Amino acid sequence: MNEKTSNQTEQSQLEAVQDRLDFAKKLQALTNKIHATDNVSQIMLDLSAEICELFQCERLTLYVVNKKEGVLVSKVKTGINSDKELVLPINRNSIAGYVALTRNTVRINNLDDPVELHDIDPELQFFTEVDRSTGFKSKQMLTAPLLQGLSKEVVGVLQLINQRVDGRFDRVAEEGLEALTATLALALFQRVKTAALLPKRYEALVAEGVISAPELELAQRWAQRKNKDLEQVLVEDFKVSLAAMGRALAKQAQLPYQAHEPSWRPNLELAKKLSRAACQKDQWLPWSLEQNLLTVVTPEPANRLGLENAHRTFPYNEMRVAFTTRTEFNKMLEQYFPGGK
């Protein structure tokens, strides 16, 4: 090797070392920002472009695990102009699902190469539906799990798509993504340990295994961002069933749960003593009257004044209180007072 070639090689090595140092410095800055915030999901939205720039990728998707349904639900996705979440089973039928299933980071240089997928796992498949629906072509993927605590519970998956400079993700990017996902998992764990960040009304959902604590924290942030009621976000976006929610919250309130039944009809005699405004304000409604026992439902059992007003409205009846969700209460309210009357 002549002196000129030797100098060029040395210069290339120095540049590679410098590039790696620059990458590590920028990655550290990202992790510092994540640790400095109480709003992990919001900062992921804010930092998604910065993450894509650091890893030189075209797109990224952050999934969280819905334990109840056994699926991954997308919470941050760049480059897709839709509020509709991507829902993937945790199995070998998608890259993200496989990563959640095996807890292994997966780096794929050519998604069109079945041999490369087979070498990772003979049953691994690339879920092409997203590309078909968006018209985007996924070529490379680097995907890592978010592992929480000593038990290494999978709470999410972060996926980088299409390396736009070299056409492949290298080992440095893989190590960097694993460091980033470790930071995200730790940040989620630390935030949900802080009671102030978990809505106390819905803590029972975590205790009863209806939803994970990181999911609940993300749902809360998502509700704030979309200016929606948290219950609505849990049902529509996180696929929590009303029945599971109602049973858990009723147990927390130490009350029986009363679901809204399609065949239920309000008692018209009881309705004569009611007004929509009062029932909406006090958050209670009569459900049934059996002999002298009146069952009233409420989504707000801590509202003692409302229940006192219920007693005043029906002073001659024994009263039994049952819990119902806000969604179901609003359906009952509409049946008592159709059209807002």
C-alpha positions in Angstrom: 0.0 0.0 0.0 1.5 3.3 -1.0 1.5 6.4 1.1 -1.3 8.1 -0.7 -3.6 5.1 -0.4 -2.6 4.8 3.3 -3.5 8.4 4.0 -6.9 8.0 2.2 -7.7 4.9 4.3 -6.7 6.7 7.5 -8.8 9.7 6.5 -11.8 7.5 5.8 -11.4 5.8 9.2 -11.2 9.2 10.9 -14.3 10.3 9.1 -16.2 7.2 10.1 -15.2 7.7 13.7 -16.3 11.3 13.6 -19.6 10.3 11.9 -20.2 7.8 14.7 -19.4 10.4 17.4 -21.7 13.0 15.8 -24.5 10.3 15.6 -24.0 9.5 19.3 -24.1 13.1 20.3 -27.3 13.8 18.4 -28.8 10.6 19.8 -27.9 11.7 23.3 -29.6 15.1 22.7 -32.8 13.2 21.6 -32.8 11.0 24.7 -32.3 14.0 26.9 -35.4 15.7 25.4 -37.4 12.5 26.0 -36.4 12.3 29.7 -37.1 15.9 30.2 -40.8 15.8 29.4 -43.8 14.4 31.1 -45.6 14.0 27.8 -43.9 11.1 26.0 -46.4 10.6 23.2 -46.4 14.3 22.4 -42.7 14.6 22.3 -42.6 11.6 19.9 -44.8 13.5 17.6 -42.6 16.6 18.0 -39.4 14.7 17.5 -40.4 12.3 14.8 -38.8 14.5 12.0 -35.7 14.8 14.1 -35.5 11.0 14.6 -36.0 10.5 10.8 -33.2 13.0 10.1 -30.8 11.3 12.6 -31.4 7.8 11.2 -31.7 9.2 7.6 -35.0 7.4 7.1 -38.1 8.4 5.2 -40.7 7.4 7.7 -41.2 6.0 11.2 -44.1 4.4 13.1 -44.4 4.0 16.8 -46.7 1.2 18.0 -48.0 0.4 21.5 -49.2 -2.9 22.7 -52.9 -3.4 23.5 -52.7 -6.2 26.0 -56.4 -6.8 26.0 -56.7 -7.4 22.3 -53.2 -8.8 21.8 -52.4 -6.3 19.0 -50.1 -3.4 18.1 -51.8 -0.1 17.6 -49.9 2.8 15.9 -49.7 6.0 17.9 -47.2 8.0 15.8 -46.8 7.5 12.1 -45.1 10.0 9.7 -45.9 10.3 6.1 -49.5 8.9 6.3 -52.2 11.5 6.2 -54.8 9.7 8.2 -56.0 9.7 11.8 -56.9 6.0 11.5 -54.6 3.8 13.6 -52.8 0.8 12.1 -53.7 -2.3 14.0 -51.4 -5.4 13.7 -51.6 -8.8 15.3 -48.6 -9.8 17.4 -47.5 -12.6 15.2 -45.2 -13.4 12.3 -47.5 -11.9 9.6 -45.8 -8.4 9.9 -42.3 -7.1 10.8 -43.6 -5.1 13.7 -45.7 -8.0 15.0 -42.7 -10.3 14.7 -40.5 -7.9 16.7 -43.2 -7.6 19.4 -43.6 -11.4 19.5 -39.8 -12.3 19.7 -38.5 -9.1 21.4 -35.7 -9.0 18.9 -34.5 -6.1 16.8 -34.9 -6.8 13.1 -32.9 -5.1 10.3 -34.0 -5.8 6.7 -32.1 -4.5 3.7 -34.5 -5.7 1.0 -38.1 -6.3 1.8 -38.7 -7.7 -1.7 -36.1 -10.5 -1.0 -38.0 -13.6 0.4 -34.6 -15.2 1.2 -33.7 -12.4 3.6 -37.0 -12.7 5.4 -36.7 -16.5 5.5 -33.2 -16.3 6.9 -34.6 -14.3 9.8 -37.5 -16.6 10.4 -39.1 -19.1 7.9 -42.6 -17.9 8.8 -41.9 -14.2 8.8 -44.0 -12.2 6.3 -44.0 -8.5 5.2 -47.5 -7.0 5.7 -48.0 -5.1 2.4 -51.5 -3.7 3.1 -50.2 -0.4 4.3 -48.1 0.2 1.2 -51.1 -0.8 -1.0 -53.4 1.6 0.7 -51.0 4.6 0.8 -49.1 4.0 -2.5 -45.8 4.2 -0.6 -43.0 1.6 -1.3 -41.3 0.2 1.7 -37.8 -1.0 0.8 -35.8 -1.4 4.1 -36.9 -1.6 7.7 -35.2 -1.3 11.0 -37.5 -2.3 13.8 -36.9 -2.6 17.6 -39.1 -3.4 20.6 -39.7 -1.2 23.6 -38.9 -3.4 26.5 -39.9 -2.3 30.0 -38.4 -3.3 33.3 -36.4 -6.3 34.4 -39.1 -8.6 33.0 -38.5 -7.1 29.5 -42.3 -6.7 28.9 -43.0 -5.5 25.4 -44.9 -2.2 25.6 -44.4 -1.0 22.0 -42.4 -1.2 18.8 -40.5 1.6 16.9 -40.1 1.1 13.2 -37.9 3.0 10.8 -38.6 2.7 7.1 -36.3 3.3 4.1 -32.7 4.5 4.6 -32.5 7.3 2.2 -28.7 7.7 1.9 -27.0 4.3 1.7 -30.1 2.3 1.0 -29.6 0.1 4.0 -29.5 0.5 7.8 -26.1 -0.4 9.3 -25.1 -1.7 12.7 -24.6 1.8 14.1 -28.2 2.6 13.3 -29.4 -0.7 14.9 -27.5 0.1 18.1 -28.8 3.6 18.1 -32.4 2.5 17.7 -32.0 0.0 20.5 -30.7 2.8 22.7 -33.6 5.1 21.7 -36.3 2.4 22.3 -34.7 1.7 25.7 -35.0 5.4 26.6 -38.6 5.5 25.4 -39.6 2.4 27.4 -37.9 3.7 30.5 -39.6 7.1 30.1 -43.0 5.5 29.7 -42.4 3.4 32.8 -41.2 6.3 34.9 -44.2 8.5 33.8 -46.8 6.0 34.6 -45.4 5.4 38.0 -46.3 9.0 38.8 -49.9 8.9 39.9 -50.5 12.5 38.7 -50.0 11.3 35.1 -52.5 8.5 35.3 -56.2 9.6 35.4 -57.4 8.1 38.7 -60.8 7.4 37.3 -59.2 4.8 35.0 -56.5 3.3 37.2 -58.8 0.3 37.7 -58.4 -0.5 34.0 -54.7 -1.1 34.6 -55.3 -3.0 37.9 -57.8 -5.3 36.1 -55.6 -5.9 33.1 -57.9 -4.2 30.7 -55.1 -1.9 29.4 -51.5 -1.5 30.2 -50.2 1.5 32.2 -48.1 2.9 29.2 -51.2 2.5 27.0 -53.3 4.4 29.4 -50.8 7.2 29.6 -50.6 7.4 25.8 -54.4 7.4 25.6 -54.6 10.3 28.0 -52.1 12.3 25.9 -53.9 11.3 22.7 -57.2 12.5 24.2 -55.6 15.8 25.1 -54.1 16.3 21.7 -57.3 15.4 19.9 -59.5 17.3 22.4 -61.6 14.2 23.0 -63.0 12.6 26.1 -60.6 9.9 27.4 -63.3 7.3 27.5 -64.1 7.9 23.8 -60.4 7.5 22.9 -60.1 4.3 24.9 -63.1 2.8 23.1 -62.5 4.1 19.6 -58.7 4.2 19.3 -57.5 1.6 21.9 -60.4 -0.8 21.3 -61.3 -1.1 25.0 -64.8 -2.6 25.2 -67.5 -0.7 27.2 -68.3 -3.9 29.1 -64.7 -4.4 30.2 -64.4 -0.8 31.2 -67.7 -0.7 33.0 -66.9 -3.8 35.0 -63.5 -2.5 36.1 -64.7 1.0 37.0 -67.8 -0.4 38.8 -65.5 -2.7 40.8 -63.3 0.3 41.7 -66.5 2.2 42.9 -67.7 -0.9 44.7 -71.0 -0.8 42.8 -72.7 -3.2 40.4 -72.2 -2.5 36.8 -75.3 -1.8 34.6 -74.7 -2.0 30.9 -77.0 -0.3 28.4 -79.2 -2.9 26.9 -80.7 -2.5 23.4 -84.0 -3.7 24.6 -84.2 -1.3 27.6 -86.9 1.3 27.6 -87.2 4.2 30.1 -90.0 4.2 32.6 -92.3 7.0 31.4 -93.9 7.5 34.8 -90.5 8.1 36.4 -89.6 10.4 33.5 -92.4 12.8 34.5 -90.4 13.9 37.5 -87.2 14.4 35.5 -85.6 17.1 33.3 -82.8 16.6 30.9 -80.8 19.5 32.3 -81.0 18.2 35.9 -80.1 14.6 34.9 -77.2 15.8 32.7 -75.9 18.1 35.4 -76.3 15.6 38.3 -75.3 12.6 36.1 -77.9 10.1 37.3 -81.0 8.4 35.7 -83.6 5.9 36.9 -82.9 2.5 35.4 -85.7 0.3 36.8 -88.4 0.3 39.5 -89.3 -3.1 41.0 -92.0 -2.8 43.7 -90.5 0.0 45.8 -86.8 -0.5 44.8 -85.6 2.1 42.4 -82.3 1.4 40.6 -80.5 4.5 39.4 -77.4 4.6 37.2 -74.5 7.0 37.2 -71.1 7.4 35.6 -70.1 9.7 38.5 -70.6 7.8 41.8 -68.4 10.3 43.6 -71.0 13.0 42.9 -72.8 12.9 46.2 -74.8 16.0 45.5 -76.3 14.4 42.4 -77.3 11.3 44.3 -78.8 13.4 47.0 -80.9 15.1 44.4 -82.0 11.7 43.2 -83.2 10.8 46.7 -85.1 14.2 46.8 -86.7 13.5 43.5 -87.9 10.0 44.6 -88.2 10.4 48.4 -90.6 7.5 49.0 -88.5 4.8 47.2 -85.7 2.6 48.4 -82.7 3.3 46.2 -80.0 1.1 44.7 -77.1 2.8 42.8 -75.4 1.1 39.8 -72.4 2.3 37.7 -72.5 2.8 34.0 -70.0 4.3 31.6 -70.4 7.8 30.2 -71.1 6.5 26.7 -73.9 4.2 28.0 -75.3 7.0 30.2 -75.5 9.3 27.3 -77.5 6.6 25.3 -79.9 6.3 28.2 -80.2 10.0 28.5 -81.1 10.3 24.9 -83.8 7.6 25.3 -85.3 9.5 28.2 -85.1 12.9 26.3 -85.0 12.2 22.6 -83.8 15.0 20.4 -82.4 17.0 23.4 -85.9 17.7 24.8 
